[in-house]
């Protein structure tokens, strides 16, 4: 799967295309259920993607992920 390049110097690993898509939806305010429905995934898979996103970006929670996405032009 292709990786999305990040503009931040603090990122450890690049996000996959799917992770970037999930992050955009998180930043737009979508719930896990809404993300799952939109991307045709299970809620568990969405939770896994969000956990990996937080780990890769060194973020604590969903709110930090939203701020990260906004400050890096992902939304």
ABEGO torsion letter per residue (X at the ends): XBBBBBABAABABBBBAAAAAAAAAAAAGBBAAAAAAAAGBBAAAAAAAAAAAAAAAGBABAAAAAAAAAAAGAX
